[in-house]
């Protein structure tokens, strides 16, 4: 026999790092002896950084005991020096303790005399294989920002389901999906979706992942999000929806994906413009043509000025767009709130 206790679920202890919270993880020790109690002592090599509760105790035959390992962050630091893995090590000692009993049947937090582990007449087993992995929102946000694919997967796999790690946000309220989109990393987006990231999660500014991807012209990411049933309409707290962001920024392929997935071609922004209004204003002719080919109305008046797309095209001096809109049935006699026609 090479050990008296087994480590559960593994020799890797996951410690969750969250702002303003105690940073700790759990390790379960199981006595593998059928008839004999086992005494144990677990000590960190870096005693200034870690605290263990209980640090020693008695484990009855074939029973288990869960230890709590607390990590102390360095002053003025919100993250460990190295993550997700670190080089910190621990020494687990165990020894058969015939006749030893737990004084309080409801607790195994007994202090075991240190001489039990130094007695040369006893066989003391020593294990230095315990390792630490750091998890938590700030850890994952940093890993996504750096694009460390393998480490992200490992931390997500080791995280407790109740943490909802894939929905973590950084210190600025950005979700992991938003961070991956900002890095132009469809592979990271796919990974996060595999682990159940909320596809409609909004950042503090109110932008959904699909809106962020549409604004940036990330066609492949937009396809991924739509394939995972992202809603192609404007989220309630957003000023512009995906179709408006794509059209206004000239992202024709993104706009095509959105329209194919059923985005409302005449949907309004919060301030009352259609995607066609925005495409015309920004002289995004390819986007305007695509919108018109998909049934965009040429005669909707916006909320602010009562202007139609034709008013806007005339106002910016885009003669080609004026001709296109007239060809598509634009009514040149519609008046704005100021009582003006397009020309």
Helices and strands as residue ranges (DSSP letters): E 5-8, E 12-16, E 23-31, E 38-44, E 50-53, E 56-59, E 64-71, E 90-96, G 114-117, E 125-127, E 131-135, H 137-146, H 149-158, G 161-163, G 165-167, H 176-182, H 186-194, H 209-216, H 219-227, H 242-248, H 252-260, H 275-281, H 285-293, H 309-315, H 319-327
